[in-house]
Amino acid sequence: MTTSTRGARTPAVLVLEDGRIFRGRAYGAVGETFGEAVFSTGMTGYQETLTDPSYHRQVVVMTAPHIGNTGVNDEDPESKRIWVAGYVVRDPARLPSNWRSVRGLDEELAAQGVVGISGIDTRALTRHLRERGAMRVGIFSGAAIGDDAAMLARVQAAPQMKGANLSAEVATTETYVVPAIGEKKFTVAAVDLGIKGMTPHRMAQRGIEVHVLPATASVEDIYAVNPDGVFFSNGPGDPATADHPVSLMRGVLERRTPLFGICFGNQILGRALGFGTFKLKYGHRGINQPVQDRASGKVEVTAHNHGFAVDAPLDRDSETPFGRAQVSHVCLNDGVVEGLRCLDVPAFSVQYHPEAAAGPHDAAYLFDRFVSLMEDQRAQAH
């Protein structure tokens, strides 16, 4: 049960699974919520963060202290709802100030039943998560607040992110089509594992008609749309549980159809090629992460949202069931794999979000690379 806190100063408590407690005020809805505590380093773009399906079952801590300045509009959401399990901010804006704003962020959180907390030291919380790692958390406000031991016990009983199979919970249940903008040049089947609205739009801008398919789609469903290329989207959860998407991708690789994956799709390609995946200590989340394209040496400022990564060698090409593959991109902060490229089949992926325009256009070339793969395939067919 949740209620609105707009205009109220209802007490709230944040409880981490290791027993650390922060006390503040309710922000958004009053009640209780549980999830994995993660932090996002973006200073702006909170609306896109909140509506990114990849944040399903995660409680997001914003490292920027002042959140809500620009309010909420109806043009920027990446999906039809807020997906975060909870929201943590230090200093919420008292009044939004932006010509596009139609309501306040606290009002939107309350309307969608998202329990949050404000007025806590988010810098101390972020440092704690960096040192101890992402962990389970609960936010309790109003009547949901109990004694500390009881709240901690409930947090420790909540499910962990490791081993969670979540993509089907956020994906579409029915296929839908995003038409090409201008002249139609190609058809792409996009497997929705938690797709953001901007992704098919970026493809549509390049003359691609995008058929967005459910995560449960079969290989036959993919090829029923007669695709020139296949796309695997971002999404939440542990890639080690994603056996069906991995099987689906192997079916595409066997047919040598041009393939592009981002975020969760990158991890799926890693598994399809035979690499393992692992959970990062606290993950990469935000719109200011430096990634190097190893072929050109160029450094891109990129948008991230991932708590898992592909375990692939950086120092050599790898032999896989689908020929040679290499790590194409790497994070300059910690050396984590941020992209894969197949050398003998037309397939590649990146771990970050090229549709998010963090750089703002550093990663736009990846959609053009996908178009080039489809153009080459079409030329070979003729």
N, C-alpha and C positions, 0 to 999 in steps of 0.2 A: 504494500500500500504506500503510495506517495502523494504528497500534496505540495502546492506551490509555496515558495519562500519569498516571492517578490514583495519587497518592502519590509520584510521581517528580519530579525536577527536571531534566528533559531540556532542553538548550539549544535555543533557537529564534531565527530571524532573520527580520525583516520587511524586504523590499526593494521600494522604490517605483521606478516606471519612470524617474524623473528621477535615480536613483542614490542617493537618501538611504536610509540603512540604520539600523534599530533592532534591538537585540539584547536578548533576554529569555529566558523559559522557555516551554516548550510548555504549552498549555492545551487539554484535550480530547484529540483524537487526534494522534499523531505521524505526520509525513509531509510532504507539500507540497500547496499549493493556490494557485490563481490567480483573480483577479477584479478588479473595480473597487473601489478603496478609497473608502469613504464614511463619514461619521460621523453618529451618532444622538445627539440631545441629551436624550433621555428619561432621567429618573433612576430610573424603574421600568418594568415591562412588558417586560422582556427576553425572556420566553418568547413573547409575542405577536410581538415583532420577529423572533425567530429562525424562527418558523413562518409568517411572511408570505411568500407566493409572490412578491410584488413584489421581494423581495431576492435572487431567483435570480441567481447569478453575481456577487454583490457581497460584498466583505469588509467587515464592519461594525465600525467603531471606536466603542466606547462612551465618551462624554465624561464620564459619571458614573464616578468612580474605583473605587467598590466595587460589584462585580457578583456575583450568585449568592447573596445573603443569604437569599432566600426559597426557594431550591431550585427544584425542578421538580415540577409536578403533572400529572395527566392530564385536567384540566378546561379549562385555559386555552389550549391550542394552537389556532391559527387554521387549521391544516391537519394532514394526517396525518404530516408529517415536517418536519425542519428544512431550510430552503431556502438560508440564507446559505452562501456559498462558504467563508467563514472568519470568525473572530471574534477581536477584539482588545480586551483589558481591561487595566487597570492593576493592580488589587488584587483578585483573586478571593477570595470568602469561603472561609475555611478549613472551616467547617461551616455548612450551611444551618439556619435557625431559623424555621420557620413551621409551623403546625398542619396545613396542606394539603400540605406537601412530602412527596414519596415517594422522592426521590433527589436527589443533588447535580447542579448544572449541568454540572460538568466530566465527571461520569459520563455524563450524557445526550449531551453533545457527542462523547465518545469512542465511545459505543454507536452513534451515527449517522455516525461517520467524519468529523466536522467538525474540521478542523485549525485550531487557534487559537494565540494567543501572549498571554502575560501578563508583568507586570513591566516594561513599557516606559512611557515618558512619553507618555501619550495626549494630554495637553494640547499638547505640542510637535508631535505628529503631526497633531492637529486644526488647529492654527494653520498648519501647512505646507499642509494640504489647502485651507484657506480662502484662503490666499495664492496657491497654485499651481493649485488646482482639483482635482476628483476625477480620479484617474488609476489606471492598472493597478498591481497589487501582487502580490507573492508572499509566502507564509509557508513557511518551510522549517524543519524540526525533525529532531533525531536524525540518522540516516544520510543524510537528504535534503540536509543542509547541505553546500554546496560552496564553491569560492572565490567571492569577491564578483562578479567579472566574469562568471563562468558563470551565477550566479543572476540577475544583472541581464539578461543576454541572454535568459534564459528568460522573464522578466517581460515584456520588450519584444516578445517573439514571441507573447504571449497575445492573444486577440481583444479588441477594444475594445467598449465598450457602445454607442457611436454606430454606428448601422447594424445593431444586433442585433435579430433577430426572435425573441422568446422566449416569447410568450404560449402558443403551442400546446404548449410543453415542460412547462408547469406546470398546464395546464387538465385537467379531467376528460376521459376518452375516452368515457364513457357518460353519458347523461342520467340524473339522479336527482331525486327530489322531496323537498322539505322541507315537510311539511304545516303548514297554518295551526294556530295555537294558539287553541283555542276555535272559535267559529263562523267558517266560511270565507266571506269577503266578495269576494275577488278572486283571480284567477290571474295570475301574472307569469312571463314567460319571462326568465330571467337568463342572459346570455351570459358564460360563465366564461373570463376572460382571465387569471385568477390569483386567483380569489375567496377572500376570507377567510370562515371559518365563521360569524363573528358577523353578517355582512351578511344572509344569508337568514333568520337567527334574528330580527333586528330587524324584518324584514318579516313573518315568521310571527307575531310578537307583535301585529301590527296586522291579523290575520285574512287574511293573504295566503298562498296556496299557491304555493310557488316551484318552478318547474321549471328546474333548472340544466342548461344545454346546453353542449356542447363549444365551444371557440373556432372549430372548423371547421364549425359549424352553418350551414345555409342559411336564407334567408328563409322557405322553405317549412317547415323544421323549427320555426322560431319560431312560425309561425301554425298549425301542426298542434296546438299545445296550447291554441288558442283563448284567447290572452292578453288580459287587460284592460290590461296594461302590459308594457313591455319594459325590462330593466335591463342595463347594461353595466358590468362590474366593474373593479376595479383589476387591475394586472398589471405584469410586468417588460418591459424592452426599450425600443427606440426607436419612438415612435409613427409616425415617418416610414416605417417598414417595414410598418405594419399595414393594408395595402390591403384585405384581406378583411373585417376588422371595420368599416372605413370604408364599404365597399360595403354591408355588412349593415345598418349604421345608416341609411344613406340610404334603403334599402328600407323601414325602419320609419317614417322621417320622411315618406316619400311617402304612407304609409297613415294618417298623423296619429294613430298609436297613442301614448298617453302614454308618455314615455320619460324615464328617469333614469340618469345615469352618474356614477361616482365615479372619481377618480384617472386611471388609464389611460382609463377611459370618458369622462372630461372631455376628454382630448386627442383621442380618437376623434371626439367631437361637434365639437370645433374643426375637425378636418380635414374632417368631413362637411359642415360649413357653409362650407368654403372657406378657412379660416384656416391659417396655417403653424404649425409647432412648432419649438422650438429646445432645445438642451441648456444647462442651467444650469451655472454655473461649478462649484458644489459641491452644489447641490440643497438640498431641505428634508427633513429627517428627524428625527422626534422627536414628542413629545406636548405641546409648549408653544409652538406657532406662532400668532401673533395674525393673525386674518383679519377683515376688515370686510365685513359685508353692506351693500352700497352702497344698497339700497332703504331700510333702516331705520336705518342708521348704527351698528347694534349691532356690537360687537367680540366675536368668539368665540375661545376658546382651543381650538386644533384639533390633531389628529394628522396628520402628513404622512409621506409616503415617495415623493418624486418627484425625478427628476434631469432631467426634461424639462418644458417648459411650452408653453402656447398663446400664439401671437403675435396678439393681437387688440387693437384700439384701445380705450383706456379713456375717451376724451373724447367718444364719440358712439356712437349705435346704428349697426349695420352692416347693409347689404343683402346677403342671402345667397340661394342658390337655394331656400331654404325660408322666405323672408320675413325680417323684421327680427330681429336678435339683439343682445344686449348683454352686456357683462361684468357679472356680478352680484356677484362677490366678488373682493377683492384682498388680497394679503398686505401687512401694514403694515410688515414689515421691509424689503422691497425692491420693492414695487409689482408683483409678478408676478401674472398672472391666476390666480385661484383658483376661478372659477365662471363659467358661461355660462347665459343664459336666452333661449329663443326667445320672441318676442312674437306670432307668428302660427301656430305649431304647438305642441302640448303637450309641450315637451321642455325639460329643464334638466339641469345637471351641476355638480359641484363637484370641485376638484382634491384636496381633503383627504379624511379618512376619518371620516364621521359615525357609523359604527358603533363607533368606538373609545372613545367616552366620555371624551375628554381633559379636557373642561371642568368636570364630567363629562357634562353633558347639554346643552351649548350648541348642538349641531348636530342633536339628535334631531328637530327640526321638519322637517328635510329629508325624512325618511321620511313624515311626515304630509303634507307638500306633494305627494309622489308619490301618496298615497292620495287627496288632494283632486282631483288631475288625473283620476284614474280615476273618482271619483265624478261629476265634472262631465261626463266623456265618456259615462258611463252615463245620466246625466240627459238629455243632449242626444239620445241614441239613442232615448229614450222620449218 
